[in-house]
Amino acid sequence: MILSLPQAVQDAEDVVSGLQIFEDHIPEDLELHLSVRDLVTLSQRLRSLNSEVALRSDQRLNGDVYLLLSSLQHTLRRVRDMFGETRHVIE
């Protein structure tokens, strides 16, 4: 099942919180910092998109949002999987 926009925002923010733990341990990793910043920006834009989509019922827009959320859900799942794999390495 594809996430709703509010769920996607919450999931993105949860993943950002997890990635920030990595940032604390790898302060010199510029790519990680940029990825976290991009994900924060994405979650902010999803919040505003949620308001916009609520005001419209454009089928093309809804299709694009569905595609975006499908991709985001896949990406966030992979990051969470990485968290699980890393936890076993650290322990």
NORSULLIN-V980890 format. One record per backbone hydrogen bond with DSSP energy under -0.5 kcal/mol. NH is the residue of the N-H (numbers start at 0). CO is the residue of the C=O. Records with the same first field share a line. If there is no record, write none. Layout:
NH: CO / CO
This chain:
7: 3
8: 4
9: 5
10: 6
11: 7
12: 8
13: 9
14: 10
15: 11
16: 12
17: 13
18: 14
19: 15
20: 16 / 17
21: 17
22: 18
23: 19
24: 20 / 21
25: 21
28: 25
29: 27
32: 28
33: 29
34: 30
35: 31
36: 32
37: 33
38: 34
39: 35
40: 36
41: 37
42: 38
43: 39
44: 40
45: 41
46: 42
47: 43
48: 44
49: 45
50: 46
51: 47
52: 48
53: 49
54: 50 / 51
55: 51 / 52
58: 56
61: 57
62: 58
63: 59
64: 60
65: 61
66: 62
67: 63
68: 64
69: 65
70: 66
71: 67
72: 68
73: 69
74: 70
75: 71
76: 72
77: 73
78: 74
79: 75
80: 76
81: 77
82: 78
83: 79
84: 80
85: 81
86: 82
87: 83
88: 84
89: 85
90: 86
